[in-house]
Structure formats: C-alpha cells, structure tokens
Amino acid sequence: MADNCGGCPFHTYPYNATPPIGGAGVLKFTCDEDVWEVIDDLILEAKYYQSEGRDWDTAQSVSSQLVFFACRNIVYSKECQRDIQKYLYCKEFSVSPYEGDYSKHPASWIEKSFIIRNALAKKEKEIINAARNNKNKI
C-alpha cells in the first residue's frame, strides 16, 4: 500500500476533490496538511455521533471516507507498520518485545500494543460478520 496506491486520482498535489463533510463543495488540495484538516473534521464528526450514543467507529469512518478526497499513502506510517509487525511477531512466537516484565516495558509500547490489539480485533470481527452475511445469502 505504501509504495503503490493503485493510481488513485489524489496521489499527487495539487488536485481538486469534494470531501464528504462540511458542505464546502470542491476543494483544492495542495499539501498533506489540507488532507489532515479534513481528517480532523471527520474525527470530530465521529466523536459527535459517539456523544449522541451512536456506535460510530472513528477509524472505520475515516478509512471509508478517505477514498473520496485523498490517497491512502498520506496516512500510511512506516513506524506504525513496524509496530504492527513487532506486535504480530511477538504474539505469534510468544516473545516479549522488551526484556523484563510488564513494569519494565515502555509505556508507549504498552499503549500501542493495546491499540493494535483492539484494531485487529475489530478487523477480525468485520471479516467474521462479512463471512456470516455471505453465508446467509447462499
């Protein structure tokens, strides 16, 4: 994904796109910061719906709407990908990511590991639900 977005229309700046929020119509995007402003608005929208008691997943909302105004490579992070690889490796081979017990692990890693675990659990749930829905259609 990082090296090739598949030739999306938003791969290079400048470009025009209509974000799915704000009602501003077509906007000119000239840099990553323009994209992040829209992403910030989408996050605020998700938090609003969550405050209304709706089951609104922020990451899923941003991810599903990103294709309407930006290249996915803008939000791709090599550091995050390395963290995910590290998490999966440690889980698969029952290896501790750091020497010592829990109290000696960096707080940032502990927080990242919980975020990764929750994201993977959500993705697994989506896959299971999609498989169930496909099975019910047969």
NORSULWO-V649247 format. One record per residue. N is the residue number from 1. RES is the residue in one letter. PSI is psi in whole degrees, -180 to 180 (* if undefined). BURIAL is b if it has 9 or more other C-alpha atoms within 8 Angstrom, else e. Layout:
# NORSULWO-V649247
n-><N,N>
res-><RES,RES>
psi-><PSI,PSI>
burial-><BURIAL,BURIAL>
This chain:
# NORSULWO-V649247
n-><1,2,3,4,5,6,7,8,9,10,11,12,13,14,15,16,17,18,19,20,21,22,23,24,25,26,27,28,29,30,31,32,33,34,35,36,37,38,39,40,41,42,43,44,45,46,47,48,49,50,51,52,53,54,55,56,57,58,59,60,61,62,63,64,65,66,67,68,69,70,71,72,73,74,75,76,77,78,79,80,81,82,83,84,85,86,87,88,89,90,91,92,93,94,95,96,97,98,99,100,101,102,103,104,105,106,107,108,109,110,111,112,113,114,115,116,117,118,119,120,121,122,123,124,125,126,127,128,129,130,131,132,133,134,135,136,137,138>
res-><M,A,D,N,C,G,G,C,P,F,H,T,Y,P,Y,N,A,T,P,P,I,G,G,A,G,V,L,K,F,T,C,D,E,D,V,W,E,V,I,D,D,L,I,L,E,A,K,Y,Y,Q,S,E,G,R,D,W,D,T,A,Q,S,V,S,S,Q,L,V,F,F,A,C,R,N,I,V,Y,S,K,E,C,Q,R,D,I,Q,K,Y,L,Y,C,K,E,F,S,V,S,P,Y,E,G,D,Y,S,K,H,P,A,S,W,I,E,K,S,F,I,I,R,N,A,L,A,K,K,E,K,E,I,I,N,A,A,R,N,N,K,N,K,I>
psi-><-38,-38,-26,117,-4,11,38,158,-4,21,-32,145,156,159,163,141,159,104,150,20,152,-22,22,-8,-148,130,152,123,124,-11,171,-36,-35,-41,-44,-29,-42,-41,-42,-41,-39,-38,-44,-40,-46,-42,-37,-50,-35,-40,-23,0,9,150,87,113,118,-51,-43,-39,-49,-46,-43,-25,-14,-37,-16,-12,-3,157,136,-25,-20,-36,-1,132,120,-37,-44,-40,-39,-40,-41,-44,-44,-46,-49,-40,-49,-40,-47,-40,11,50,135,138,-23,157,151,-179,-176,-42,-16,-4,144,138,-36,-37,-40,-45,-45,-41,-37,-40,-46,-45,-45,-40,-42,-37,-41,-43,-43,-41,-41,-44,-44,-45,-40,-40,-40,-44,-41,-38,-38,-22,-18,*>
burial-><e,e,e,e,b,e,e,e,e,b,b,e,e,e,b,e,b,b,b,e,e,e,e,e,e,e,b,e,b,e,e,e,e,b,b,e,e,b,b,e,b,b,b,e,e,b,b,e,b,b,e,e,e,e,e,b,e,b,e,e,b,b,e,e,b,b,b,b,b,b,b,b,b,e,e,e,e,e,e,e,e,e,b,b,e,b,b,e,b,b,e,e,e,e,e,e,e,e,e,e,e,e,e,e,b,e,e,e,e,b,e,b,b,e,e,b,e,e,e,e,e,e,e,e,e,e,e,e,e,e,e,e,e,e,e,e,e,e>
